[in-house]
């Protein structure tokens, strides 16, 4: 991504910031994706590109950001950090306008925790990770769980352009989440063989308050082992890949293939027509 490729009009915008990551390791993955002209922009500046006039210069957006939370201040409503921040009205309006037009979106890893004060965002992506106890679809839940550096087996659940060329089962070392998947609105692509029970994860709220790798007094119902899916929202094709926490995952050829496939699929006319057809039949 260091050089400007003026010969390649397959432009993709990669959005980051809000969660720690190694910038060089992550962005180097895009240098290896053949045919894609990727550039990156950070939050909150990236919000400007949701303006439909600016977005039309990019065939797809890849989100690796986690906006909407102030981890350094408690919320007045519950006394807990992070403090939730409402997205700007103009950003929400532009985002929904893009979804109506039919823009391609790939959401990665910690994006599932973004914009917790805006419930519709979770519906767009297809799930939600909670950094503190809260409501999802009107039901109270505890904070979600995390677990770093887990080597687990991933299974491909069905043939799809996103999984083309990916082994039916493969091993990857990555961070996993005990969070929420809206399985009534997603098409499953990838699952993990890890046991999604609270004794295998740590409390995210305890991590926020300074106690990493703790689950003392924390309980969470068994979670979903689905870690990759496709869906539509309005007229837009969407992919979520839970993989992608660190270099161990970035270096996986299977991850690189999934990411490349996901970008190319959501940017394609076929995927956008698929989303429109699904939207029209709802």
N, C-alpha and C positions, 0 to 999 in steps of 0.2 A: 504493500500500500504506500510505499515511499515515493514511487514514481507516478506521474500522471499519464494515463493511457488515453491519449486523444483519439486513438483508432478504434476504441471499444466503446460502443454505445449501450452495452448491457450494464448500466449503472445500478448499483445497489448501495443503500445507505445503512451503515451499521451504527446503532445507538448504544451508548454506554453511560456509566456512572450511577452511583447510588449503592453499590456493593463492592467490596474489595475484590480485585482480580489483578493478575499480571498482564498489563496492557500489551507488552511486546509479544508474549507467548500467545495470547488470544488473537490479536490482530494478524499475526503471522499465518494463522490458519487460512485466512482469506487470500493470501498470496499464492497458496497452492491450489486454489479452486480455479480450474481452467475456464476461461471464457467469461469470467465475472470481473467487472470493474468496480471494486468496492472502495468506499471511503467512509470515514467515521466522523461522528460528531457526538459531543457529550450533552447530557442534561445540565441545565434546562434549555440550552440553546437548541437542542434537537427538536423541541416542541414546535419551533417555528416551521419546520419542514412538513408538518402535518397540514399546513395550508395547502389545499388542493393544487394551487398554481405552482407551488414549489415542489410538491410531491410528484408531479407528473414527469419530472426529469429523472425519476428513479423507478426502475421496474419492480423493486421490492424493498421493503424495510426489514432489517434484521434487528430485533430488540434484545439487548443484553444489559438492560438498565433496570433500576429499581427505585424510581422516584416516588414521592408522596409520603415520606416518613422522615421525621426529625429525630434521630437516635440520641440526641443530646439534651432533650427536654421531655418531661412527662406531659401527657395530655391532661387538660383540665377536666375532661369528662370522667376519666377513670383513675387518674393519678399515676398512670403507667407510661413508660417510654416503650416504643417511640410515639411521639406526637404525630397524629395523622394530619396530613395536609391535603386539602381539596385541590383537584386540578383546576387550572384557570378555565373559566367558561369558554373562552375562545378556543382553547386546546380541545376541550371535549366536543365542541361543535365541529371543529375541523376533523377530528378523529372520526366522528360518526359520519360526516360527509364523505370521507375517504372510503369508509366501509360500505356506504351506499353506492358509491361510484364503482367499486370493485378494485381494490388495491391489494397487492400481495403482502402478507405479513408472516414472518418467522419469529416466534418467541422462544427464547432460550433460557434454561436453568432458572435463575432467581427472578426472572421477570414475573413469575407466577405470584410473587409477593407484592408487586408494585401497586400503587394507587389504591390502598385499602379503604380509603374514604369514599371511593366511587364504586359502588357495587356492580355497575354495568361492565366495568373493566374485567372483572372475574368472569362474567358471562362471555365476553369477547374471547378471552384466552382459553376458557374451558375448565377453570379450577382456581384454587386459592390457597395460599400459604399465610398463616397467621403468626405474627411476631408477638402477639399477646392475645389473651382470650377475647373472643368477639363473636359476632353473628355472621353466619353465612346462610343466605336464603331464609332469613328469619329464625334460624335455630342457633342456640348458644353452643359454642365449642371452646375447648381449651386451646392454648397456643400450640402451634405445629412443632414437629420434631425435625432434627437434622442429624446427619452422621457423615463425617468426612472419611475419605480414603477407604472406601469399601470396594473390594473386588467382587463383582457379582456377574452373573450370567444374564444376558439380555436375549430375549426371544422375539423374533419377527412374527407378528400375529396374522398378517395377511399381505398378499402381494399388492404393491402400490408403487407409483412412481417415486415416492419418497424412500422406499425401502429397496429399490432396484439395485442389484449388485452387492447388497449387504448379506452377510452370512445369516442363515436361519437362526443360529445361536452364536453369540460371541461374548467374550469376556472384556470387561472394562473396569478400570479403577476410577471411582468418582464419588462425589457427595450425593447422598440420597435424602429425600424429604418424606416425612410422614405428614402429609397434608391432604388436600381435598381435590378430587377429580369429579367433574360433572359428567358422569358417564351416560347421562341421558341426552347429551348434546355433542358428544365426540365420537369419532370413529377410531377405535384402538389400532395402533400400529406396533407398539413395543411394550413388552412387560419385563419385569425383573424377577429373578428367583429369590431375592432377599425376603426375609420374613418381616413384614411391615407391622410389627407390634411395638408398643412403647418401650419395652425393655431393651430394644435394639437401637433406640434413638435418644437424643438429648433434647431438653426443653429449650426452645428458642428464646422464651421470655427470660429464663435464668441466664442465658448467654448475654442478652441485652443488658441485664442488671449487673453483669460483671462476673458471673460464675459459669465459665465455659465447661462443657462436657459434664453437665449435671442433669439428673432427672429426679432429684429428691422431692418427694411429694407430688410429682407430676404424673398425671395419667391421661392417656389418650386411647380412644377406641382403635382397633386394628384398621390400617389404612389400605388404600388401593395400590396395587403393584404396577399400575399402568404408568409408563414413563415417556410415552410418545404417542401423539395422536394428530389427526387432521380434523378440521371442522370448517364450517362457514359461519360468518356473522354478517347479516344483511347480504350484500353481493360479493363479499371478499373471501378468498380462500386463505385458511390459516393453518399453520403447523406449530405445534409445541413440542420441543425436545427437552426433556428434563436433564439430559446429559450436558456436561460442559463446565465443570467447576474449576479445573486447573490443568496444568500441562500434561498430566498423566492421561486425562481424557482428550485434550486437544490433539495429542500425538497419535491417538487411535485412528487407524485408517478407516474403521467402520464409522466412527464419529464424523470424520471428514467427508465420507461418502454421504452420510445422512444429511449433513449440513448443505453440501453441494446440491443434492437432490431436492431438498426442501426449498432452497432458494429458487432453483430452476422451475420447480413445479408451481409455486405460488405466483411466479412471474409469468407463467404461460397463459395463453388465451384459453387453453383447454380447462385449466383450473378455474379461471374466472367464469367461464361458461357453466362449469359444474356448480359453482357457488350460486350463480344466478338461478339456475334450474332448481336447486334445493330451496332457495329463498322463495321462489315463486310457488312452490308446492307446499309451503308451510301453512 
